[in-house]
Amino acid sequence: MPRFLPKSVVCYREGYTKPRVTADLVAGVTVGIIALPLAMAFGIASIPESVAVKEGISPPAVGMYTAVVAGLIVALFGGSRVQIAGPTGAFIVIIYGIAQKHGFSGLATATLMAGLIIIVMGLSGFGAMIKFIPYPVTTGFTTGIAVIIFSSQIRDFFGLAMKEVPAEFIAKWQAYGASASTWDGSTFAVGAGSLILLMVVQRYIKRLPPAITAVVVMTAIVWILKLPVATVGSRFGDLPRTLPVPHMPAFSFDLAMHLLPEAATIAFLASIESLLSAVVADGMIGGRHKADCELVAQGLANVGSVVFGGIPATGAIARTVANIRSGGRTPLAAAVHSVTLVAVMAALAPLAAHIPLPTLAAVLMLVAYNMSEIDHFRSILRAPASDVVVLLATFGLTVFTDLTKAVGAGVVLASVLFMRRMAEVSTVSEITDEIDKQDEDEDDPDATSKKDVPADVDVFEINGPFFFGVADRLKDVLRQQQPPPKIFILRMRKVPAIDASGMQALREFHWKCQRQGITLILSGVHSQPHEALENSGLLDQIGDENVKSHIDLALDRAREVLATKAV
């Protein structure tokens, strides 16, 4: 079936040239080196130290196993040309909780079930449906996860004398307060120096990968100055130099049923993050991923990770972007990334043991900041009240309870509020939620067919509430226009309401228009959408001169812009 044909096969059939292979090899090696400290840091943050000691597990090695196996499987079977898979920050919260309660064997069981769930989702065509998860829900739990990741690194960043960090958010900070007097100056200096170096490299030296730069520099400083700082080796022992022998974990039906909600949460997170990463990659390379094929590959990757002693995996946005920027354009780069990690494990494992733990803590703090989506969080706070409720509820439940409850409650709450919003629309039986080319009633005096539409001007119309179910349709509009117009008029006379997801889609659409030199003009914006767009700042971005109350005024504005461009 074409929709399940991996991109690796597609690229192979297209043929490889020497320049293409060379670029993919360079990109694969680059992103493999970048992935090393991140994989180790995610492994350390995901497995409680008490569980690691009790079961003889090396958390940094677990992270590396996951990056190697998941990265290779997604490269071979995935639906994206450039996706890099591995452990990510989104999983830390749920993994840590499962491992703390049920041990590593329980985590393996949950990961295995999650992989099977994702495979079933892909085979059932859920790839398209995942896109309709409300934006406030994803932002709420992503920001919540970022807060928890940041909080979990305080002990190693300050060198606090604590045997174990509580899992609960409030208890965690209470424990930090009780141990505050035990902070270590050398550890804090290394942690703070690492964080400053990370921020400087990320902002001003974009050619260097921040994480690997900080790890190399700070490891050298600690070793040369012989600073009394905890390292990967001092806490976890020597790192393995090869992959473990593949084996299936012990399976208990009763435990599996008990962990089903957690497995479903892992599957949900993996699906969302992998497809989001694929969408971001599409925008950067001008491609189009196969959503269902990608889900099947992610499911196989999680099953494979369990077989090799790893943890949950998904598409990693930061590493995928690094792959693209390094020149990667086919799955060969992702496969080389996995091979590079294996080579680094074999050759540099003794050196990796000297990496300071406060440096890895600083790396995760920066990861937490980058995934927090603070600007998006703030923008939704200016959205309609229902979206604010969904955002804050999801965020609060993620931080103060657990991610399983947060995701479920967020989706349910969003669904209830959406149904209420639809019920409040008086003409609900007469509206449609589609974005289509003008197909208007012949008796409509304002039908576009009766207007003098200049060449190089396209007119589209949204019929019905502009909510998260419609938002994805708008993203494909420009891609379908060949050649693209100079002016794009979006009629909103039949849009009684817009939500945060609709505004985000419109914001992204405006950005796409700007990048292609297209002027976006809005026509017939009603009071609620107008107020929402104004409160979010989007109206200022589009420009008051490009927001008209009637199609005739919008067409006059289009002619004015065309005349200006012709000069």
N, C-alpha and C positions, 0 to 999 in steps of 0.2 A: 504494500500500500504506500503511495507516494508520501502521505503525511507522516509515516513512520520511517521513511528512508533517512538514515543518519546523514548529517552534513559531511561527515568524513567520506562517505561514499560519493556524495554529490561532487565534492571537491576533487576526489580522485578521478571521477569521470571527466571533469572539466580539464584535467591535466595540470601537472606542475611544471613550472619553468625553473631554471637555475636561480634567477633573482628571487622568485617567490619562496623557494625552499630555503635559500640563505636568510631571507628576512624572517621567516618563521623560526628557523633555528636560533637566530639571535634573540628574537622575542621570547622564545621558550626558555632559553638559558637565563635571560634577564628576570622574567617573572618567577622562575624557579628559585632564584636567589632571594628575590623579594619575599616569596612565600615562606621561606624557612623560619625567620623569627616570628612571623604571624602564626604559623602552624603550631610552633612550640608554645607561644603565649596563650593561644586559645586552648590548647590541651591542658596547660597548667591551671588556667582559670576555670576549666570545666570539671575537673576531677578533684574532689576534696582530698586533702593530704592524708587524712585518716584512712580513707578508702584505698588510696594508692599504697600506703604502707601495709595495710592489712592484707591486700590481695596481690602485693608484689608487682604493681603496675607503675610504669614510668609515664607520667602525664605528658611531658614534652614529646616523648616518642610516640604516644598515642595520637597526638596532633599531627605529627609527621606522617604516620601510617595513613591517616585519613586523607591528607593532601595528596599523597602519592597515588593511592588506589582510586579514590573518587575522581581525582583529576584525570587519570588515564581512562576510566570507564566513560566519563562524560565526553571526553575527547573522541572516543571511538563510536559511541552510540547517540550522542546528543543532537539536538535540533538547532544548535547555534554554531556558527563558524568559529567564534572566538571565545566562547565561554570557558572560564577557569573555575573549576569546582574545588571545594575543600571545606575545612571547618571555618565557621564565621562567628562573629560576635552575637548574632541573633539567637544562637542556640545555647549560649553559656548558661543563661538563667535556668532553662528547663532541664538541661543536662545535669547541672550541679545538683538540683533538687532530687532528680531521679537517682543519681549515684549515691547521694547521701542517705536516702531512705532504703534503697534496694540493692546497693552495691553495684559493681561494674557489670555483673551478670544481668541484673535487672535493666541496666542501661542498654546492654546489648540486645535484650529481648525487645525493649521499646523501639530501638533503632531498626531492628529487623522488621517489626510489624509496620513501622512508618514507611520503610522502603516498599513493602508490599502494597500498602495503601496508595502510595504515590504512583506505583505502576498501574494499579487498577484505575486511578483517576485519569492517567494519561490514555489508557486504552478506552476509557469511557467518554473521552472527549471533554474532560473538565478543563483543559488548557484555556479555552476561551472564557469559561465561566469564572475562572479565578480573577480575571481582569475586572470583574464587577464588584470586588470587595471595596466597600466605601473608603475613600481617602482618609477621613478622620480616624477610622479604625486602625489602618496601617501606620499612620503617623503617631497615634496614641501609644500603641504597643512598641513601636520602634524607639520613640523617645524614652519610654519607660525602661526598656531594656538598656538603653545607653546610661541612664541614671544608675541602674543596678550594677552594670559593668564597672563604671567609675568607682562606685562605692566598694566593690569587692577588691580593689587594688590598693586601698589605703594602708593595709598592714605592710605589704612589701615595699610600698613607696616610702614610708616613714621608718620601716624597720621596727615595728612594734613587737614587743615580746608577747605574742599570743600563740597558743598551740593550735587553735581552730577558730575560724571566723564563722559566726552564726549565719544561717541562711536567710532568716527574716530581716527585712530592711531596718526596722526600728531596733531590733535586738542587736543588729550588726553595729549600728552607730552608738548604741549604749556601750557595747563592748569596746569600741574604739575609744570612747570617752574615758572608760575605766583604765585603759592601758596607755593613755596619752603620754604619761610621764616616762614611759619606757622607750620613747622614740630614740633612734640612733642617728647621730650627726652625719657620719660617713654615708650611711644608707640614704638619708634624705638628700645629701649633696649629690650623690650619683643619680638619684631619681629626678631631682630638680634639673640637674645639668642635662640629663637625657631628654626631659620634656622640652626644655628650651631649645636644644639642638634639633629635636623633631620639628618643632614649630618653625624654626628658622629655615630648615631645609625645605619643608613643605611649602612655605610661602615665597622664599627668595631663590632657592637653588633647585628648581623643578626638574633638572636633569638627573638629580641623584634620588634614589629611593629613600625616603625618610627613615623607615624602620631599620633597614640593613645598615645605613650610615650610622645611626645612633648606636646600634649594637656593636659594630666594629670599633668605633671610636671609644665608646665607654668601656668596652671589654679591655681594650689596650690600656686605657688609663688606670683601671682598677688593677690590672696585672702588673703594670710598671710601678705604680705607687704602693702596691701590696696592701690595698685598702681592705679592712675587715668587713667585707660585704658578702651577704649570702649569694651564692651562684646556683646555676642549674645543677651542677655536679655536686655541690655541698649539700643540697637538699634532696636531690632525686638520684644521686649516684651516676655512674657512667651511662652514656647513651648507647643504644644498640647501633650496630653498623650495617645491619641488614634487615629486611622485612621478616616478620615472624612466619612460621609455617601456617598456612591457611587451615582454619578449623571452624566448624559450626559451634556456637555456644550452646550450653545446656538449655533446654526449653521446658518451661513449666506452663501448662495450660491455665492453671489458676492464676499464676503471676501475670500471664499474658492478658487475661481478662481484667485483672486489676489495673494494669498499665495501659489499657486501651485509650482512655482520654489523653494521657500523656503522648502516646504514639500518634494519635490524631493531631495533636498540637504540633509535634515535630513535622508531620507530613504537611500541615497547613503552612508552617513557616518555611519549610524547604521549597514548597511549590511557589509561594508568593515571592520569596527572595530570588529564586532561580529565574522565574519569568520576568521579574523586574530587572534583574541584571541583563537578561537577554534583550529586553526592550531598550535599555540604555545603550547596549552594544549596537543594536540595529541603527539607532540614531547616529552613532559615531561612524559606522562604516557604510551606511546606506543600504543595509541588507534587511532581511526579514526572516526571523526564526520560525521553526515549527514547534508550536507550544506543546502539543501532545507528545511529540517525539522527545522533546526536552524533558518532560515529566517522566516518561518511561526511563530515560537515561538516568535521571536523578534518583529514581527508585532503585534501579540496578546499582547505582553508586553507593547508596546507603546499605544495601544488602552486602555488597562487596567490602565495604568498610568494616562491617561487623565480622565478616569472615577473616579479615586480617587484623582484628583487634583494634579497630578504630571507633570513632564516634560519629554522630550525624554530620552530614555534609550537604552543601547546596552550592549554587552559583555564587561566586564571590565578586561583588561589584568592583571593589577597589582593584583586585588582581586582574579582573577582566579588562578594566580600563587601562591598567598598566600594560597588559598584553597588546592591546590595540595601539597604544602610544609608542610601544617598542617596535611596531611593524608587523605584529601577528595578524594574519588574515584567514587562516584555515585551521582546522583542528590539529594539524601537525604541531603547531606551537604549544597547544595545551598538552599534547603527548610528550613533547620535549621537556616541558615544565616538570612533569612527573619523573622523567628519567634523570633530570638534573638534580632533583631532590634526593633520589636514590644515590647518585654519585656523591653528593655532598655528605650524606649520611655515612657512606663508606669511607670517605677521605678525611672528613673534618669533624667527626663525632667527638674526638677528644678535645678539640678546640672549642666546640659548642658548649661543652660542660663548664667553661669559664665565663659564660655570659652572665652578667649580674641580674639578679631578680628584680631590683628596682628599675632597671632599664626596660625589662619586659613589662613591668607594671606601667611605666610611662608610655610605652607603645600602646597598651590597651586603653589607657586614659585618652590618648589621641584618637584611637579607633572609636571610643565612646562619644567623643565630641563630634567626630565626623558623621556618625550615624544618628546623632540626636535630632537632626532636622529642626533646629531651633527656629529658623526663619519660617519654615512651613507651619510649625506649631503656633507661632505668634499670628500668622496670617489667618489660621482657622479660628483663632479666638475672636476675630472680627467678622466671622461668617455668621449665618443665621443661628439662632439659639439652639436649635435641635442638633446641629453639627458640633457645636461647642460642648453640649451635654455628652454626645458620643465620644468625643475626643478626651474629655476629662475623665469620664467613667473608665474608658479603656486604659488610659495612662495611670489612673489611681489604682485600679485593680492589678495592673502589671507590677507596680512598685510595691504595693502593700499586701497583696495576696499572692497569686501566682499567675503565670502566663496562660495556663489552660483556662482558668476562669475568665481572665481578661479578654482573650480572643473570642470565646463563646459569648460572653455578655455583650461585647462590643458589636458583634455581628447581629445578635438578636435585637439589641436596642436600636441599631440603625435600621433594621427591617421594620420594626414597629413604628418608628418615627416616620419612615418613608411611607408606610401604608396610611398613616394619619395625614401626611402631607397630600397624598393623592386623593384622599377622601374629601379634603377641604377645597379641592379644585372643582368649581361648579360645573365646568364643561368636560369633566373627566371622560364621559362616554363618547365625546366627539373628537378628542385629541388623539394624536399619535406621537410616539416617542422616537420617531425616526428623523434622520437628517437626509433630505433628498433634494435633488434638483427641482426647480420650480415645476409643479404640476398642479396648477391652481384652477379654481372654478372659472369658467368663461364669463360668469356674471360678476366676478370680482373686479371692481374698477381699478384696484391697485395690483392686479395680476402682473407679474413681470413680463408676460408675453405681450402686454399692451403698452409696455414702456420702451423708450428708445435707449437700449443698453449699448454703450460704446464698445468697440472692439477692445480686447485686452482687459475686459471687466467680466468677472464671474459673479453670479448672484446665487447664494444658497439660502435655505430657510430652515430653521429649527421649529418643529411643530410640537408643542407640549412642554411640560416642565423640563428644564435642563438640569438633570440630576445625574447621579453616578452611573445609571444604566445607559445614558445617552453619551456620556463623556468620551467613551472609547471610540464611538463612531466618528467624532469630529477629528480624531487624530489621523484618520486615514484619508481625509478629504484632499489635502494637498498632494499626497502621494498619487492619487488617481488623476490629477490634472496634468496632462502632458500636451503641449508645454504649459508651464505655470502662468497664470495671468499676472498682469501688473497691479490690478486692483481686485480685492476680494471683498464683496459686500455680504455680510451675514445678517439676514433678516431675523429679528427676534420678536416680531409683533405678536406671535402666538406662544410666547414663552412667559407664563405667569409667574414662574419661580425658578430660581437657580440655587444650587447648593455648593458646598465647598469643592466637591469633586468636579462639578461643572466649571467653577471658576478656575480651578487648577488646569483643566483641559483647555479652557479658553486662553489662559496665560501661556501655556505651552504652544498653543496654536499661533498666538501672536508672536512668540519668539521665532517660530519656524518661518512665519511670514517675513519678519525682519531679516532673518538670515538669507532669505531668497530675494530680498529687495521688493517684497510685495506690500502694498499698503492695505491694512485691514480697516474696513469701515463697518460700524454696527448701525443697524436701522431698526427703528420701532421698539426701543428698549423700554419695557414697562417699569413701574415704580419699584417693585421689589428687586428685580434684577439690577436696576440702576443703583439703588441704595446699596445692595450687596457689593457691586463692582466698585462703587465709590469708597465704601468702608475698607475694602481690601487693598486699595491703592491701584487696582488694575485699570480703572478709568483714566487715571493720570498717565499711566504707561501708554495706553492706546491714544490718548489725546482727546480733549473735548471737541476739537474740530472734526474728529472722525467718528463722533457719535451723534446720529441724526434721528429725529423723531419720525420721519416719513421717508419712504423709498425715493420720492422725487428729490428731496434734499440730499439724500445719500448719493443719487446719481449725479446731481450737480457737483457735489464734492469730488466725485470720481473724475468728472470732466476737468475740474480745476487741477487735480493732482496730475492727470495725464498731460495737461497743457504745460505744467511746470517741468515734468520729466522730459518733455519733448524739446525744451529750450536748451 
